[in-house]
């Protein structure tokens, strides 16, 4: 999958000359992903990131024309425990 920034930069010149194509290329159909430890994670997916500073529950989201991890909470829930 291609990263969002690369898709937007590659279509920037076309976007100026053909707005309909630009809308199609920059719409929600663009396969944007976040990366963590060599894996592509789709926009909207939440996962536990094991960072050197500790575990963080974060969601893959969009910031302008790029993807970024948005932290939700420090620490991650443990399945099966209540």
C-alpha positions in Angstrom: 0.0 0.0 0.0 1.2 3.5 -0.7 1.4 6.1 2.0 -1.0 9.1 1.7 1.8 11.7 1.3 3.3 10.0 -1.7 -0.1 9.7 -3.4 -0.9 13.4 -2.8 2.5 14.6 -4.0 2.3 12.5 -7.1 -1.1 13.8 -8.0 -0.5 17.5 -7.1 0.3 18.6 -10.7 -2.7 16.7 -12.1 -5.0 18.2 -9.3 -4.4 21.7 -10.6 -5.5 20.9 -14.1 -8.3 18.4 -13.5 -10.3 19.0 -10.3 -12.6 15.9 -10.9 -9.6 13.6 -11.1 -8.1 15.3 -8.0 -11.3 14.7 -6.1 -11.3 11.0 -7.1 -7.6 10.6 -6.1 -7.8 12.4 -2.8 -11.1 11.1 -1.6 -11.7 8.4 1.0 -10.7 5.6 -1.5 -7.0 6.4 -1.2 -5.5 3.5 0.7 -3.7 5.3 3.6 -1.9 3.5 6.3 0.1 4.1 9.4 3.3 2.0 10.0 4.4 0.2 13.2 7.2 -2.3 13.4 7.1 -3.0 9.6 3.3 -3.5 9.4 0.8 -1.4 7.5 -2.2 -0.4 9.7 -5.3 1.0 8.0 -6.7 4.4 9.0 -9.3 4.0 11.8 -7.7 0.9 13.4 -6.7 1.0 17.0 -3.8 -0.9 18.4 -1.4 -1.2 21.3 1.9 0.4 20.5 4.7 -1.0 22.7 7.1 2.0 22.9 10.3 2.4 24.9 8.3 4.8 27.2 5.6 2.2 27.8 2.5 0.9 26.1 0.1 3.3 24.5 -3.3 2.6 23.0 -3.5 4.6 19.7 -5.6 5.0 16.6 -4.3 5.4 13.1 -5.7 8.7 11.7 -5.2 11.4 9.2 -3.6 14.8 9.8 -3.8 17.1 6.8 -2.5 14.9 4.0 -0.5 12.4 6.0 -1.2 9.7 8.5 -0.3 9.7 12.2 -0.9 7.8 15.4 -3.3 9.5 17.8 -2.8 8.4 21.4 -6.0 7.5 23.2 -4.6 6.4 26.6 -1.4 5.4 28.4 -1.3 1.6 28.9 -3.4 -1.0 27.0 -6.4 -3.1 28.2 -5.7 -6.7 28.9 -8.2 -9.1 27.2 -10.0 -11.5 29.5 -9.5 -9.4 32.7 -12.2 -7.3 34.3 
